[in-house]
Amino acid sequence: MKTITARLTASTFALSLLAAPVMAANYSDWDTDGTDGISETEFRAGFEKNEAFDRWDADSNGTLSQTEFNEGIGDKEQAFTDRYGDGWFDDWDTNADAGIDENEYYDGLYSSYDENSNNVIEEPEFGDLGDDMGDGGWFDV
């Protein structure tokens, strides 16, 4: 009986790990206050869970250089640039120090997904985020 219980526990844990990425891009999981749309605070809390910024910051200096960002994106660099435009790095680097700190990173991402610039990400806009965080997306978790 102990062996069956141990196997079931291990299987349940393994399945929960596989399910986590799907949950990470679920609109209702990100809209934690129940109001219409995802606020910037909710977005950042949800997006921080994928830890891309920390993984991509190879020198751990708190900023992403263009090279670190491109290496993090990997072979999806062209698709990322196609979506956000050639000047996205300079646009996101608001203090023009040739690096994107965490605030610039999250602000740049948030404004990119808030297509109508109304300071909330509605469910239709969230679809792009779900695609980008899902299998094959540039933030594949």
ABEGO torsion letter per residue (X at the ends): XAAAAAAAAAAAAAAAAAAAAAAAABAAAABAAGBBEBBAAAAAAAAAAAGAAAAABAAGAGBBBAAAAAAAAEAAAAAAAAAAEAAAAAAABAAGAGBBBAAAAAAAAAAAABAAGAGBBBAAAAAAAAAAABBGBAABX
